[in-house]
Amino acid sequence: QVQLVESGGGLVQAGGSLRVSCAASGHTFSSYVMGWFRQAPGKEREFVAAISRGGTSTSYADSVKGRFTISRDNTKNTVYLQMNSLKPEDTGVYYCAADRNIGRGSYPLQSEYDYWGQGTQVTVSS
């Protein structure tokens, strides 16, 4: 089992940058595929990005490609989401998620992830 704690959210102006982090407990962090999802007010939670166990493979939603970068440090049990050129529509609660058995084709599927953090708020002002 793994516990996830997000941090680094906040208020930023459009065009700015922010990095959110997700720290995982446990000794088998490198066994988990890690994903980031977000939920805007009044909308359903959506996929943002995911990264493979070793960090060599990533996947992004079309809406964030070229602006966001997901990375991980398995020595620190942490996954990051670097967000650049932020837009007001990027506003929402950002959640990290983890799963040991997910295949790359299923990275965007929320139902495939067994573990979730509590979320961190990101607000982008226009």
N, C-alpha and C positions, 0 to 999 in steps of 0.2 A: 504494500500500500504506500501511497505517496501523498503528502500534503503540499499544497501550492499556495504561495503568498505573493501577490502582485504588489508592486510599488512603482513610484515615479510618475504617476499621473499628475495632472494639474491644468492650469489655464495658460493658453498660449495664443498669440495672435496668428491670424492666417498668414501663411508663408513661413512660419517659424518651424522649429524642430523640438522634438521631445523624445526621450528614450524611456520606455517602461521596461521593468524587469519582473521576473518571476522566479522566486527561489523555491526549490523543492527540498523536502526532507527525505531522508532515507539514503541508502548506500547503492542504489541501483539506478540512479538517474540516467545513466548512459543507455539503459535498456528501454527507455521510453521515447516514443515520438512525441514531440511537443507542438502544440498549436496555440495560436492566438485567435480569439473571436471578439466581436464587439456587438453591443446593443445600443442603438440610438433610442431616444425617447419615443415611445409609441410605435416602435418597430420591432421586428423579430431579431433575435441574435443571428449574426452572420459571420461567416468565415473570413479571416484576414490573411493569415499566413501559417505555415507549418514547416517543421524542420525534422529531418531524419535523425536517427539515434546518434550517428557519428558526426552529423552536421554537414555532410557532403551533398545532401539533396534538400532543396527547398521548394515550396509551392506558395503562390500568392493569388489573392483575389485580383481580378482585372482592375478593380477600382484603386488599388494601392501599388500596382506594379510600377517600378521605377522610382517610387517615393519612399517606400518602407523596406526595411531590411531586417530579417529575422536571423539571429545567431544564437549560439549556445556555448557555454563554457562548462564542460563536463567535470572539470576539476573543482568548480565552484557550485555545481548543482544549480546552475542558473541559465535561464533563457531570456533573451533580450528582443525587444522590438524597437528599432530605431526608426523614427517617423520624421520625415523631412517634407518640406513644401506642404505643410498641413493646410487643410481646407475646413471650413465650417462643417461640412458634411462628414468629417472624420470624428465629430463629437460623439461621445458615447462612453459606456462602461466597457473597459477592455478586460477580458478574461483570458487566463491561460488554462490550457487543458493538457492532459497527458494520457497516453495509452501505450501498452506494451505490444499489442498485437495488430495494430492497424497497418494496412498496406498503403502504398503511396497513392493509389487510386482513390482511397477513401479519406485522404487527409482533410478535405473540406466538410466531411460529414460529422456534425455534432454528436450524433447518436453513437459514433464509434469510440468516443473518448470516455473513459471511465472516471477520470479524476478532474476536478475543476477547482480553481481558486475563487476567491470572493469578489474579485474584480477591482479595478482602479479607474477612477473617473478621469476622462480626458475631455477638456472643453476647448474648442477652437473658436475664438471670437473673430468676427469679420471687421 
